Amino acid sequence: MATFKDIINSDKPVLVDFSAQWCGPCKMMEPVLKDLKKQMGDSITILKIDVDKNRDAASAYSVQGVPTFMIFKKGVAKWRQSGVVPLEHLKEQLTKIL
C-alpha cells in the first residue's frame, strides 16, 4: 500500500483534503471534490486525510482548521487554503500546477 509520502511525491498533482468526520464544511466539500474528480479525471489524485485519525500528517503540515486543502506535486506543497473552496477555484489551482 502506498504511503502518504509516496502519494504526494507523484508526478501528477495531488489535492490533499485534511478534514474530520464532525466537520460541517468538510461534508459540504464532498460533492465538490466528486465533481472535481469527474471533471479532471486521472490527471489528478485526491487524497482525503482524517485529522483525528492521522494527527502526525496534520501536525507535520501545521493544519489548524478543517477543511484545509493542499496541492502537492513531486512532494512539494504548491498551494494551500482552508475553509470551503469553490469548485472553479480548486480546478484553476490544479490546472496551473498540471
Secondary structure, 3 states (H helix, E strand, C coil): CCCHHHHHCCCCCEEEEEECCCCHHHHHHHHHHHHHHHHHHHHCEEEEEECCCCHHHHHHCCCCCCCEEEEEECCEEEEEEECCCCHHHHHHHHHHHC
